[in-house]
Amino acid sequence: MNQLKFLEDQNVSSGLIEAVRKFRKTYPVDEEVARRIVEPSIPFYGKDILEMAIAALLEGENLLLTGPKATGKNILAENLAYIFNRPTYNVSFHVNTNSGDLIGTDTFVNNEVQLRKGSIYQCAQYGGFGILDEINMAKNDAVSVLHATLDYRRSIDVPGYDKIDLHPAARFIGTMNYGYAGTKELNEALVSRFLVIDMPPQNEETLQFIFDQMFPSARQEAVQQFIGLFLDLQLKALNSEISTKALDLRGLLAAMRIVDAGLEPLKAVKMGIVNKTFDVFEKEIVEDVVMTRIPEEWTREQVYQD
């Protein structure tokens, strides 16, 4: 996937694209971490969001991507790292994440104590893009590490070792969902260190692009039903008729893949969508929506042309 060509196809500002090219030439990647440059499985579609994100990163800012489930926050973060040709360091925050996980911990090597570098330390050292997933689950201990890293100081104090300055290409992209168990409000000091993009819900245009990119041999009439299914579930979730458990774009795409392998579409969708909820009443609602879109008699031939 040529990400810069992909940006041109979406009519992203030519000035921003040229600035990205200059950035990539200015900051070549250390061979030691080149394997961390990962091509995303799904290209991100959305001109306005891409332009906002690229402009912010070019100016050395960090990004916070907010919004409900299935709005493409992690997909966008992965795409941005690939656009800028930077190694990626993922940190999935949870209740037990602490400063040692981010900076590193002491370890014993060759009869001496050495620092086993954490993901934030490595990101700072090699000029990576740090993806801080579910940052609103971070404990105060972990957040304190991020304050100096994310603000104008751009440095990390490593207790017992030394202060390291961030590589000029290093950037951090935080993601957060609303209302997940274990989440909390981000404190004002941390939010002030980010520019914030509120991700919009998926629409027919963005979903059509994703399906066309991932399943070029799918029949358009079947694709329309799969897209319609997701939008129906999204509307019910927005109206609080169901939770967001069944609103799973990854699950829907996985269902499309296993249909291609030969499984009946209805069974595939039950695995990817319906069975993600464990409440019997909610499951009935989701099943009813699925049945209006995916007929029981459908086989692979109704979904794929070849």
C-alpha positions as CSV (number, residue, x, y, z in Angstrom):
1,M,0.0,0.0,0.0
2,N,1.6,3.3,-1.1
3,Q,0.3,5.5,1.6
4,L,1.2,8.8,0.0
5,K,-0.5,7.8,-3.2
6,F,-3.5,6.9,-1.1
7,L,-3.4,10.4,0.4
8,E,-3.4,11.9,-3.1
9,D,-6.4,9.8,-4.1
10,Q,-8.3,11.3,-1.2
11,N,-7.3,14.9,-2.3
12,V,-5.4,15.5,0.9
13,S,-3.5,18.8,0.7
14,S,-0.5,18.6,-1.6
15,G,1.4,20.8,0.8
16,L,0.9,18.4,3.7
17,I,1.9,15.4,1.5
18,E,5.1,17.2,0.4
19,A,5.8,18.0,4.1
20,V,5.4,14.3,4.9
21,R,7.9,13.4,2.2
22,K,10.4,15.9,3.6
23,F,9.9,14.5,7.1
24,R,10.6,11.0,5.9
25,K,13.8,12.1,4.2
26,T,14.9,14.2,7.2
27,Y,14.5,11.3,9.7
28,P,15.6,8.0,8.3
29,V,14.8,5.0,10.4
30,D,17.5,3.1,12.3
31,E,17.9,-0.4,10.7
32,E,17.6,-1.9,14.1
33,V,13.9,-1.0,14.4
34,A,12.9,-1.0,10.7
35,R,10.9,-4.2,11.3
36,R,8.6,-2.1,13.5
37,I,7.3,-0.2,10.5
38,V,4.1,-2.1,9.9
39,E,1.8,-1.7,6.9
40,P,-1.8,-1.4,8.2
41,S,-4.3,-4.1,7.2
42,I,-6.9,-1.4,6.5
43,P,-6.2,2.0,5.0
44,F,-7.9,4.9,6.7
45,Y,-10.5,6.8,4.8
46,G,-11.4,10.4,5.7
47,K,-9.7,13.5,4.2
48,D,-10.5,16.0,6.9
49,I,-9.4,13.7,9.8
50,L,-6.2,12.8,7.9
51,E,-5.4,16.5,7.2
52,M,-5.9,17.5,10.9
53,A,-3.8,14.6,12.2
54,I,-1.0,15.0,9.7
55,A,-0.7,18.8,10.3
56,A,-0.6,18.3,14.0
57,L,2.1,15.6,13.8
58,L,4.2,17.7,11.4
59,E,4.3,20.5,14.0
60,G,5.5,18.2,16.7
61,E,2.2,17.9,18.5
62,N,0.8,14.7,20.1
63,L,-2.7,13.5,19.3
64,L,-5.6,12.2,21.4
65,L,-8.2,10.3,19.4
66,T,-11.5,10.0,21.2
67,G,-14.9,8.6,20.3
68,P,-17.1,5.6,20.7
69,K,-16.2,2.0,19.7
70,A,-15.7,1.1,16.0
71,T,-14.8,4.7,14.8
72,G,-11.3,3.7,13.5
73,K,-9.1,5.2,16.2
74,N,-6.5,2.5,16.2
75,I,-6.7,2.1,12.4
76,L,-5.9,5.8,12.1
77,A,-3.0,5.6,14.5
78,E,-1.5,2.7,12.6
79,N,-1.9,4.5,9.3
80,L,-0.3,7.7,10.6
81,A,2.8,5.8,11.8
82,Y,3.0,4.2,8.3
83,I,2.5,7.5,6.5
84,F,5.4,9.0,8.4
85,N,7.4,5.8,8.0
86,R,8.1,5.5,11.7
87,P,8.5,2.4,13.9
88,T,5.5,1.8,16.1
89,Y,5.4,1.1,19.8
90,N,2.1,0.0,21.3
91,V,1.2,0.5,24.9
92,S,-2.2,-1.0,26.0
93,F,-3.0,0.6,29.3
94,H,-4.7,-1.4,32.0
95,V,-5.0,-1.1,35.8
96,N,-1.6,-2.8,36.4
97,T,0.4,-0.6,33.9
98,N,3.0,1.3,35.9
99,S,6.0,3.5,35.2
100,G,8.4,0.5,35.0
101,D,6.4,-0.9,32.1
102,L,6.8,2.3,30.2
103,I,10.4,3.4,31.0
104,G,12.0,0.0,31.9
105,T,13.1,-2.1,34.8
106,D,16.4,-3.2,36.2
107,T,17.6,-6.6,35.1
108,F,20.7,-8.6,35.8
109,V,22.9,-9.3,32.7
110,N,26.6,-10.5,32.7
111,N,26.8,-10.0,36.5
112,E,25.7,-6.4,36.4
113,V,22.5,-4.5,36.7
114,Q,21.2,-3.1,33.4
115,L,18.1,-1.3,32.3
116,R,15.7,-3.4,30.3
117,K,14.2,-0.5,28.2
118,G,10.4,-0.1,28.2
119,S,8.3,0.8,25.2
120,I,8.2,4.6,25.9
121,Y,12.0,4.7,26.4
122,Q,12.6,2.9,23.0
123,C,10.1,5.1,21.3
124,A,11.9,8.2,22.6
125,Q,15.3,6.7,21.6
126,Y,14.5,5.7,18.0
127,G,12.0,8.4,17.1
128,G,9.0,6.1,17.0
129,F,5.3,6.7,17.1
130,G,4.0,5.6,20.5
131,I,0.3,4.5,20.3
132,L,-1.1,4.8,23.8
133,D,-4.2,2.6,23.7
134,E,-7.0,3.3,26.2
135,I,-5.0,6.0,27.9
136,N,-7.9,6.8,30.2
137,M,-7.2,3.5,32.0
138,A,-3.7,4.7,33.0
139,K,-2.9,4.9,36.7
140,N,-1.4,8.0,38.2
141,D,2.0,6.3,38.4
142,A,2.0,5.7,34.6
143,V,0.5,9.2,33.8
144,S,3.3,10.9,35.7
145,V,5.9,9.4,33.3
146,L,3.9,10.8,30.4
147,H,3.8,14.5,31.6
148,A,7.4,15.4,30.9
149,T,7.5,13.2,27.8
150,L,4.5,14.8,26.2
151,D,5.1,18.5,26.9
152,Y,7.7,21.0,25.7
153,R,10.5,19.4,27.8
154,R,10.3,16.2,25.6
155,S,12.5,14.3,28.0
156,I,12.3,11.3,30.3
157,D,14.1,11.1,33.7
158,V,15.1,7.5,34.3
159,P,15.6,7.0,38.0
160,G,19.1,5.7,38.8
161,Y,20.3,6.2,35.2
162,D,20.0,9.4,33.2
163,K,17.7,11.9,31.5
164,I,17.0,11.1,27.9
165,D,15.7,13.6,25.3
166,L,13.1,12.5,22.8
167,H,14.3,11.9,19.2
168,P,12.9,14.8,17.1
169,A,10.7,12.4,15.1
170,A,9.1,10.9,18.2
171,R,5.3,11.4,18.5
172,F,2.6,10.0,20.7
173,I,-1.0,9.1,19.7
174,G,-3.4,8.3,22.5
175,T,-6.8,6.6,22.0
176,M,-9.7,6.4,24.3
177,N,-13.3,5.0,24.3
178,Y,-16.1,6.5,26.4
179,G,-17.6,4.5,29.2
180,Y,-15.5,1.3,29.1
181,A,-15.2,-0.5,32.5
182,G,-12.1,0.7,34.4
183,T,-11.8,4.0,32.5
184,K,-11.7,7.4,34.2
185,E,-11.7,11.1,33.2
186,L,-8.3,12.3,32.0
187,N,-6.9,15.0,34.2
188,E,-6.6,18.5,32.7
189,A,-2.8,18.5,32.8
190,L,-2.6,15.4,30.6
191,V,-5.3,16.5,28.1
192,S,-3.5,19.8,27.6
193,R,-0.5,17.9,26.2
194,F,-2.5,16.7,23.2
195,L,-4.5,18.0,20.3
196,V,-7.8,16.2,20.3
197,I,-9.7,14.7,17.4
198,D,-13.2,13.4,18.1
199,M,-13.7,10.6,15.6
200,P,-17.0,10.5,13.8
201,P,-19.1,7.3,13.6
202,Q,-18.8,5.1,10.5
203,N,-21.0,6.0,7.5
204,E,-21.9,4.2,4.3
205,E,-19.1,5.9,2.4
206,T,-16.3,4.9,4.8
207,L,-17.6,1.4,5.1
208,Q,-17.9,1.0,1.3
209,F,-14.3,2.0,0.9
210,I,-13.1,-0.5,3.5
211,F,-15.1,-3.4,2.0
212,D,-13.9,-2.5,-1.5
213,Q,-10.3,-2.4,-0.4
214,M,-10.4,-5.6,1.6
215,F,-12.9,-7.7,-0.5
216,P,-12.6,-6.7,-4.2
217,S,-14.2,-9.9,-5.4
218,A,-17.3,-9.5,-3.2
219,R,-20.7,-9.0,-4.8
220,Q,-21.9,-5.4,-4.3
221,E,-25.4,-6.5,-3.4
222,A,-24.0,-8.6,-0.6
223,V,-21.6,-5.8,0.5
224,Q,-24.5,-3.5,0.8
225,Q,-26.3,-5.9,3.2
226,F,-23.2,-6.3,5.4
227,I,-22.7,-2.5,5.5
228,G,-26.4,-2.0,6.2
229,L,-26.1,-4.5,9.1
230,F,-23.3,-2.6,10.7
231,L,-25.2,0.7,10.3
232,D,-28.4,-0.8,11.7
233,L,-26.5,-2.0,14.8
234,Q,-24.7,1.3,15.1
235,L,-28.0,3.2,15.2
236,K,-29.4,0.8,17.8
237,A,-26.3,1.3,19.9
238,L,-26.5,5.1,19.6
239,N,-30.2,4.9,20.7
240,S,-29.2,2.7,23.7
241,E,-31.3,-0.2,22.4
242,I,-28.3,-2.4,22.6
243,S,-24.8,-2.2,24.0
244,T,-21.7,-1.7,21.8
245,K,-20.6,-5.4,22.3
246,A,-22.1,-6.5,19.0
247,L,-21.0,-3.3,17.2
248,D,-17.7,-4.9,16.1
249,L,-16.3,-3.9,12.8
250,R,-13.3,-6.2,13.2
251,G,-15.8,-9.1,13.8
252,L,-17.8,-8.2,10.7
253,L,-14.7,-8.1,8.5
254,A,-13.6,-11.4,10.0
255,A,-17.0,-12.9,9.2
256,M,-16.5,-11.8,5.5
257,R,-13.1,-13.5,5.5
258,I,-14.4,-16.9,6.8
259,V,-17.3,-16.7,4.3
260,D,-14.6,-16.6,1.7
261,A,-13.2,-19.8,3.2
262,G,-16.5,-21.5,2.6
263,L,-18.6,-21.0,5.8
264,E,-22.3,-20.0,5.4
265,P,-22.7,-16.2,5.8
266,L,-25.3,-16.5,8.6
267,K,-23.0,-18.8,10.7
268,A,-20.0,-16.5,10.1
269,V,-22.0,-13.4,11.2
270,K,-23.1,-15.2,14.3
271,M,-19.5,-15.8,15.2
272,G,-18.3,-12.3,14.4
273,I,-21.2,-10.3,15.7
274,V,-24.1,-12.0,17.4
275,N,-22.1,-14.1,19.9
276,K,-20.2,-11.1,21.1
277,T,-23.1,-10.3,23.4
278,F,-23.9,-12.6,26.3
279,D,-27.2,-11.1,27.4
280,V,-30.0,-13.2,26.1
281,F,-32.4,-10.4,25.4
282,E,-29.8,-8.3,23.6
283,K,-28.7,-11.3,21.6
284,E,-32.3,-11.7,20.4
285,I,-32.4,-8.1,19.2
286,V,-29.1,-8.4,17.4
287,E,-30.2,-11.7,15.8
288,D,-33.4,-10.1,14.5
289,V,-31.3,-7.3,12.9
290,V,-29.0,-9.9,11.3
291,M,-31.9,-12.0,9.9
292,T,-33.3,-8.9,8.1
293,R,-29.9,-8.5,6.3
294,I,-28.4,-11.9,5.9
295,P,-30.8,-14.6,4.6
296,E,-30.4,-18.1,6.1
297,E,-30.2,-19.7,2.6
298,W,-27.2,-17.6,1.6
299,T,-24.0,-19.4,0.6
300,R,-20.6,-18.2,-0.4
301,E,-21.8,-17.8,-4.0
302,Q,-24.2,-15.1,-2.9
303,V,-21.3,-13.1,-1.3
304,Y,-18.4,-13.6,-3.7
305,Q,-18.2,-13.6,-7.5
306,D,-15.4,-16.1,-8.0
